[in-house]
Amino acid sequence: MERSYGSGARILSIGIASTGVLTFAYFSVASHVLDAVAADRLDLLWSVMFVIISVIYRPIEQLLSRSIADRRARGLERQSLGVPIAIQTAFALIFLAVALSVRQRLVDDVFDGYTTLYWVLVIGTLAYAASYFARGWLAGHRYFALYGGLVFMEATSRIAFVLAVALGLAHGQSAVAIGIAAAPFVSLVVVPAAFARQRRTPDRAAEGGRDDGAMTMRGGTGFAVSVSGIQLAEQALLNAAVLTVAATSPNPTLAGIVFNVLLITRAPLQLFQAIQTSLLPHLAGLEATRGSVAFGQAIRRTVLAIGGFSGAVAVGLLAIGPFVMGRVFGQDYSYSRFGLALIAVGMGLHLCSGALNQAALARGQAAAAAATWLAAAGVFVVWMLLPVIGDQMLRVEVGYTAAAGLLAAGLTVLYRRGTAATAATAAAVA
């Protein structure tokens, strides 16, 4: 199991890192084949879609990953997919109803009258329901190579559309944008290979065991809603500063600079998805079979690795942060090396919170974890709206790091409570 977790994390890291590079290349090429205004519309389309799919579809990925891994570890019958399918379908239909009800407003006010961009948003978001369902199923069965293949195929198919425009085989904003909607459909080509692999490999979960842990609609919905709250809170931590600065700053360029500074957090979080994806089924299996000691060792190793990484980033930013930021983004802005290092500390706390969050999900503490995330995000939003610190960039740097620290502290308390409960249950059984 240790080898499965380590190799799974490595495979997914390669797949997701490659996907990140290809996604960056997609928007980079798009900025050259489209004019600046059209490229901005494409950025906005992607940003809106990414927030939506993170909030409404990532919960089902996590639900499937946890429940399938837990049942396989316990040797129970294969998990029925009826409840997750029903929840995912409900989320997709709610999105569709809302999107249709505000269609004209989205077309006119968000996409400047371009109906094609609206339909790319709608069709692409609906297609991601199947893609994220497949991700959860693959993660739960530890098919990490196929999971990496899914996200890689998604990114590869998306960039094919913008390359077609660059080569003159197609033209215009719509041709580039359609790649965003087509990508989740193409990514599903790995699913038949996963089913074929499952048929070839005997499943321990089918060998027997009393089926006393079947997922109920109430339990599955509660978990999914809680994880939706977690995803919403994380988006607030990443985006509230940009939005509040854009709304209140007399400097029209400051919001973009804040966004650039928070890329110090965004980029590692993107790569950390690989660890999160492999960590949840790993922890669920440990909790089911080996108890709190092995569970705690996995969390400690992850947190120590994050601490080392964030410490190195903080030192690097102290040394050359302003120089690098100025050269990469080319803006005439005086970055504070201490402020950048503070963001790196906040990034480390945020990543540690992600690991502790997976521990809470594996132990069935999703509701308590969601409350902790939402509280930290709420404090951060209020902080950004109050002029406690006049310098808005410093307010972002202090506020984000403090909110991430508050989040990490709350999840640490929850983790220790879960460990104590597990130990008490084990003692009672013994």
Disulfide bonds with the S-S distance in Angstrom:
none
